[in-house]
Amino acid sequence: MMESLSRILSSMPDMSFMKKAEQTIKELLDDPLVAKLRDKHPELDEHTIKIHMNRLYQYVTEFKNCSNCPGLERCPNDFQGHYTRLKVEQIREHTYIHDHKVACKKWIAQNSQDSIRSRIHSFYVDDKALEDGYSSEEILFMDMERAQSVSRLQDYIDKTKEEGLQKEGLYLVGKFGTGKTFLMCYMLYQLAKEGLTGAIVYMPDFVEDLKAMIQEPQRLKETVELMKETDLLVFDDIGAENLNPWARDHVMGAILNYRMNRKPTFFTSNYQLDALERHFSFTNRDGDEEFKGQRIMDRIRPFVDVITVGGTNKRGGGSGDKS
């Protein structure tokens, strides 16, 4: 916490108090910021300056802190990410100096990022994929083999920005590690900036967790309702889950049935649509159920545009590339 001028002066040894106090006050009054304030407001007399010395000290000190900003996390000002601004007001024969806090650019930017991020829910997906900054140039030029798929994704984002929420979503299919999840996070982030809400669900972990949710009906209800109602829903790595009939028919089926013709649903998968239908048609408990697989695909296939994502595996080699 920043010390006030009066506290600093009172902490000085008695013998040198007057001398140091005078020097401190002189330095403050000679400061260019104070000089500029007095030039702008000639009505500021010595008495007014004296009784508002603490405000002037706070103003000058925080300005210097901001001029040598150590970053938002290490902000030394009294109110993180804010600085003091002064206003001079004259009421009849009296002059007053009022102070108020103003948010700095770094705080505004961080608050904006937090606001955007708060619109996106992630289930079992590493939040780092959502917290990383996204550059359209990086998205496009990271791997030229997927340039066409990136271009189609960007067209979808632009169309949504122009026309509003679409009824159809996207189905991103490609080999392991080609960046499908990364591209979906990019889309969620760009559209969250437009005020849309979103959720991304990693299917293998979600299906496993559903078993525990049977014992927690309220949590199950809240989770399913969020997935039904969010503007943008991404099922990540669909087809990789160990599916059971209840999860397929009563959870996935309910969510997709509600969303179709209302809100877009998105998918990433290593499976083409026909292969995904075969996956949904077989469960460990009941074996082959072709009709059940076809039924859930009727809630997916007509409501997505398929985008094949090419390129190289970006997960290997410990390079840290997004995938």
C-alpha positions in Angstrom: 0.0 0.0 0.0 1.4 3.4 -0.9 2.2 5.6 2.0 0.7 9.1 2.3 2.8 12.2 2.4 1.9 12.9 6.0 2.9 9.5 7.1 6.3 9.8 5.4 6.9 13.2 6.9 5.9 12.0 10.4 8.3 9.1 10.2 11.3 11.4 9.8 13.7 11.9 12.8 12.7 15.0 14.9 16.0 16.9 14.4 15.8 16.9 10.6 12.0 16.8 10.3 11.5 20.4 9.3 14.4 20.5 6.8 13.4 17.2 5.1 9.7 18.1 5.2 10.4 21.4 3.4 12.6 19.6 0.9 9.9 17.0 0.2 7.2 19.6 -0.2 9.5 21.8 -2.5 10.2 18.8 -4.7 6.5 18.1 -4.9 5.6 21.7 -5.8 8.4 21.8 -8.4 7.2 18.6 -10.1 6.1 19.3 -13.7 2.7 17.7 -13.1 1.9 20.0 -10.2 3.3 23.0 -12.1 1.1 22.1 -15.1 -1.9 21.8 -12.8 -1.3 25.2 -11.3 -0.8 26.8 -14.7 -4.1 25.4 -15.8 -5.9 26.5 -12.6 -4.5 29.9 -11.5 -7.2 29.9 -8.8 -5.1 27.4 -6.8 -3.6 29.5 -4.0 -1.0 28.4 -1.5 -3.6 27.6 1.2 -5.5 25.2 -1.2 -2.3 23.6 -2.2 -1.2 23.1 1.4 -4.5 21.4 2.6 -4.5 19.1 -0.4 -0.9 18.1 -0.3 -1.6 14.4 0.2 -3.8 14.3 -3.0 -1.0 16.0 -5.0 1.5 13.5 -3.6 -0.7 10.6 -4.6 -1.2 12.1 -8.0 2.5 12.6 -8.7 3.6 9.3 -7.2 1.1 7.2 -9.1 1.9 9.0 -12.4 5.5 8.0 -11.9 4.6 4.5 -11.1 2.6 4.2 -14.3 5.4 5.8 -16.3 7.6 3.0 -15.1 4.9 0.3 -15.1 6.2 -3.0 -13.7 3.1 -4.8 -15.1 -0.4 -5.2 -13.8 0.4 -8.0 -11.4 3.1 -5.9 -9.6 1.2 -2.6 -9.8 2.4 -0.5 -6.8 -0.6 1.9 -6.8 -3.2 1.8 -4.0 -5.8 0.3 -6.4 -4.3 -2.2 -8.8 -4.6 -1.1 -12.4 -5.8 2.4 -11.5 -4.2 5.8 -11.1 -5.2 9.1 -9.5 -6.7 11.9 -11.5 -7.4 15.4 -10.0 -10.2 17.8 -10.6 -10.2 21.4 -9.4 -13.5 22.9 -8.5 -14.3 26.4 -7.3 -17.4 27.0 -5.2 -17.9 30.6 -4.4 -14.7 31.9 -2.9 -13.3 28.4 -2.1 -11.2 26.2 -4.3 -11.2 22.4 -3.9 -9.1 19.6 -5.3 -11.0 16.3 -5.8 -9.3 13.0 -6.6 -10.7 9.9 -8.3 -9.3 6.7 -9.7 -9.1 5.9 -13.4 -8.5 2.5 -14.9 -5.3 2.1 -16.9 -5.1 0.6 -20.3 -3.6 -2.7 -19.0 -6.4 -3.1 -16.5 -9.0 -2.4 -19.1 -7.4 -4.9 -21.5 -7.2 -7.6 -18.8 -10.8 -6.9 -17.7 -11.9 -7.3 -21.3 -10.1 -10.6 -21.6 -11.6 -11.9 -18.4 -15.0 -10.9 -19.6 -14.5 -12.7 -22.9 -13.1 -15.8 -21.2 -16.1 -15.9 -18.7 -18.4 -16.5 -21.6 -16.7 -19.8 -22.5 -17.1 -22.9 -20.3 -14.7 -25.7 -20.8 -15.4 -29.3 -19.6 -12.2 -31.4 -19.3 -10.4 -29.3 -21.9 -7.1 -27.6 -20.8 -7.9 -24.0 -20.1 -4.6 -23.0 -21.7 -6.1 -23.7 -25.1 -8.6 -20.9 -24.3 -6.3 -18.5 -22.4 -3.6 -18.3 -25.1 -3.8 -15.2 -27.3 -4.9 -15.9 -30.8 -3.5 -14.3 -33.9 -5.3 -14.7 -37.2 -2.0 -14.7 -38.9 -0.7 -17.5 -36.6 -3.9 -19.5 -37.3 -3.5 -19.1 -41.0 0.2 -19.5 -41.5 1.1 -22.0 -38.8 0.5 -24.8 -41.2 -0.2 -24.0 -44.9 -1.5 -27.5 -45.4 -4.6 -26.6 -43.5 -5.0 -23.1 -45.0 -8.2 -24.1 -46.9 -9.9 -25.4 -43.7 -8.8 -22.3 -41.8 -10.3 -20.1 -44.5 -13.6 -21.9 -44.3 -13.6 -21.6 -40.5 -12.9 -17.9 -40.8 -15.7 -17.5 -43.3 -18.1 -19.1 -40.7 -16.9 -16.7 -38.0 -17.3 -13.7 -40.3 -20.8 -14.9 -41.3 -21.9 -15.3 -37.7 -20.5 -11.8 -36.8 -22.5 -10.3 -39.7 -25.8 -12.3 -39.5 -25.9 -13.5 -36.0 -26.0 -17.0 -34.6 -26.3 -19.7 -37.2 -28.4 -22.9 -37.0 -25.8 -25.1 -38.5 -22.4 -25.8 -37.0 -19.2 -27.4 -38.2 -17.6 -30.9 -38.2 -13.9 -30.7 -38.2 -12.3 -34.0 -39.1 -8.7 -34.9 -39.5 -5.8 -37.0 -38.2 -4.6 -36.8 -34.6 -2.9 -33.6 -33.6 -3.7 -31.4 -36.7 -5.1 -28.6 -34.6 -8.8 -29.2 -34.6 -9.3 -28.4 -30.9 -7.1 -25.3 -31.3 -9.3 -24.1 -34.2 -12.5 -24.6 -32.2 -11.1 -22.6 -29.3 -10.1 -19.9 -31.7 -13.7 -19.7 -33.0 -15.1 -19.7 -29.5 -12.8 -16.9 -28.5 -13.5 -14.7 -31.6 -17.3 -15.1 -31.2 -17.1 -14.6 -27.4 -15.7 -11.1 -28.2 -19.1 -10.5 -30.0 -21.0 -11.4 -26.8 -21.8 -15.1 -27.6 -21.5 -17.8 -25.0 -19.8 -21.1 -25.7 -18.8 -24.4 -24.2 -16.2 -27.0 -25.3 -16.5 -30.6 -24.0 -13.8 -33.2 -24.2 -15.9 -36.3 -25.0 -13.8 -39.2 -23.5 -13.7 -37.6 -20.1 -17.2 -36.3 -20.2 -18.7 -39.7 -20.9 -16.6 -41.2 -18.0 -17.8 -38.4 -15.7 -21.4 -39.0 -16.6 -21.3 -42.3 -14.7 -20.6 -40.4 -11.5 -23.3 -37.8 -12.3 -26.0 -40.5 -12.1 -25.5 -40.1 -8.4 -25.6 -36.3 -8.6 -28.9 -35.5 -10.4 -28.7 -31.8 -9.8 -25.2 -31.5 -11.2 -26.2 -33.6 -14.2 -29.2 -31.4 -14.9 -27.2 -28.2 -14.6 -24.5 -29.6 -17.0 -27.0 -30.7 -19.6 -29.0 -27.5 -19.4 -25.8 -25.4 -19.9 -24.9 -27.5 -23.0 -28.4 -27.1 -24.3 -28.6 -23.4 -23.8 -25.1 -22.1 -24.6 -24.9 -20.3 -28.0 -22.0 -22.4 -29.3 -21.3 -26.0 -28.2 -18.3 -28.0 -29.2 -18.0 -31.7 -28.7 -14.3 -32.3 -28.9 -12.8 -35.6 -30.0 -16.2 -37.2 -30.5 -15.8 -40.9 -31.4 -13.0 -41.4 -28.9 -15.3 -42.0 -25.9 -16.3 -45.3 -24.5 -19.9 -44.9 -25.2 -22.9 -46.5 -23.3 -26.5 -46.5 -24.4 -27.6 -44.1 -21.6 -25.0 -41.5 -22.4 -25.7 -41.8 -26.1 -29.5 -41.8 -26.0 -30.5 -39.8 -22.9 -27.7 -37.3 -22.7 -26.1 -36.7 -26.1 -29.4 -37.4 -27.8 -31.3 -35.0 -25.5 -28.7 -32.2 -26.0 -28.6 -32.6 -29.8 -32.4 -32.9 -30.1 -32.9 -29.7 -28.3 -30.2 -27.7 -30.2 -31.0 -28.8 -33.8 -32.7 -25.9 -35.7 -32.0 -23.7 -32.7 -28.3 -23.3 -32.0 -25.2 -24.6 -33.8 -23.2 -27.5 -32.5 -19.6 -28.2 -33.5 -17.5 -31.3 -33.5 -13.9 -32.4 -33.8 -13.2 -36.0 -34.6 -10.7 -38.4 -36.2 -13.8 -40.1 -37.7 -15.6 -39.3 -40.9 -19.3 -39.1 -40.5 -20.0 -42.7 -41.7 -17.4 -44.1 -39.3 -18.9 -42.0 -36.5 -22.3 -43.6 -37.2 -20.8 -47.1 -36.9 -19.2 -46.0 -33.6 -22.6 -44.8 -32.3 -24.2 -48.0 -33.5 -22.2 -50.2 -31.2 -22.0 -50.2 -27.4 -20.2 -52.6 -25.1 -23.4 -53.5 -23.3 -25.9 -54.0 -26.1 -23.6 -54.7 -29.1 -24.7 -53.6 -32.5 -27.7 -51.1 -32.6 -27.7 -49.7 -36.1 -31.0 -47.9 -35.6 -29.7 -46.1 -32.5 -26.6 -45.0 -34.3 -28.5 -43.7 -37.3 -30.9 -41.9 -35.0 -28.3 -39.8 -33.3 -26.5 -39.1 -36.6 -29.8 -37.7 -37.9 -29.2 -35.0 -35.3 -25.7 -34.3 -36.4 -25.2 -34.9 -40.2 -27.9 -32.4 -41.5 -26.7 -29.7 -39.1 -23.0 -29.4 -39.9 -20.7 -28.5 -42.7 -17.8 -30.9 -42.8 -14.3 -29.4 -42.9 -11.3 -31.7 -43.4 -8.3 -30.4 -41.4 -5.0 -31.4 -42.9 -1.5 -30.7 -41.9 1.1 -32.3 -39.6 0.9 -33.6 -36.1 1.6 -30.6 -33.8 1.6 -32.6 -30.6 4.7 -34.6 -31.0 8.3 -33.7 -30.2 7.5 -31.6 -27.2 7.5 -28.4 -29.3 4.7 -26.9 -27.4 2.7 -26.2 -30.5 -1.0 -25.8 -30.1 -3.0 -28.8 -31.3 
